[in-house]
Amino acid sequence: MEIEFYEIIIFMLVYGGLFLYTLRTISLRNKGLAYIKSALLILFYLFMTTVIWSTYQSEQDHVNDHSGLDSINIMGEATFVIVGLSIYSIFLLVIGIYLKRKKQ
């Protein structure tokens, strides 16, 4: 499974935009709403990691079932992509917190 560079850029822009928008709209005055939006960010991250993992898993299964060649294992690449997403999410979190403090 080969990912093109433009696909990564589009993914980063959409994911980053949604992440930062949700993070910036978290009100510190309303604690209940802050918890809900924080849980939404965690669920969004978990959803994205699940989609990445299942996409790589289904690609691996498809190639192994239908290629007639030796079995391949691309789950190391999936782990690498998920680690990259985790680092990017932490980076977005730091930027979001910085922007919230700068706004106040």
Residue pairs with C-beta under 8 A, 6 or more apart in sequence:
1 55
1 56
1 59
1 74
1 77
3 81
12 88
15 48
15 85
15 88
16 88
16 92
18 44
19 41
19 44
19 89
19 92
19 93
19 96
20 92
20 95
20 96
20 99
22 37
22 40
22 41
22 44
23 37
23 41
23 92
23 93
23 96
23 97
23 100
24 96
24 99
24 100
24 103
25 37
26 33
26 34
26 37
26 38
26 100
27 33
27 34
28 34
45 85
45 89
48 85
49 82
49 85
52 78
52 81
52 82
52 85
53 78
53 82
55 78
56 74
56 75
56 77
56 78
56 81
57 75
57 78
59 74
60 72
60 73
60 74
60 75
63 72
64 71
64 72
